[in-house]
């Protein structure tokens, strides 16, 4: 299974990257005109023609793609026109911030999903179950940006308990404590926006596990409910839960993009917005291919985890 995923990943990445070049070629935006801006009025035709030749913007799309692919394999992803930096430098400066935000937010969402989903299933039909599922259904319908703006308004503007954006306050140096405080709101919004899917999934799978023979047998032997839930039902319900991890990655990336924008977090997702608004094809293309690779890697990781949890599934099957 894992080997099939790996064999499938390379053609997908090539197809996505080539599709970006096709869309860029069909786009009415000219990168050379975008580079010059209003200065193109006073630029000499020779300089404009030389820049077009250097960038190969008038070459066929296959020639442009092949040139980009050769340079990309050598580690050169071109230059960002909007940020005036090499694309690799832009990604290198921002990737760590995104990994920090996403990893902490995703971990918190998983913990909330397991704890609240288990509690709701354990107390099925109680006020606790109704409260948890009701809140989860409401949060599923709430847009991430709306949730972020609401949290920003309440806790940063009205109560002034926490900072509302960035990783530092003013000209203060970047410190671990300062970053931790500035992370609270964006991490909370990202985790709360993702947790409802895990909560409801765990709850549903646990309820189905309660009807299985080994769980009924454990209860018939007089084992305490807590041991039956955590030691028998939860263990089997976690197997399909692992496949949900990879399936939620695209939503996680989208959520991170919106959260980083709302809270001015200096990560990759914010750079994606800037690249889209400034028609920065070099940066936007590299980030899109990278996001596709992350989604494919997430699906592969979910398959591997499932295989490790269930010996009946062969990793290379």
Order of alpha helices (4+ residues) and beta strands (2+ residues): alpha-alpha-alpha-alpha-beta-beta-alpha-alpha-alpha-alpha-alpha-alpha-alpha-alpha-alpha-alpha
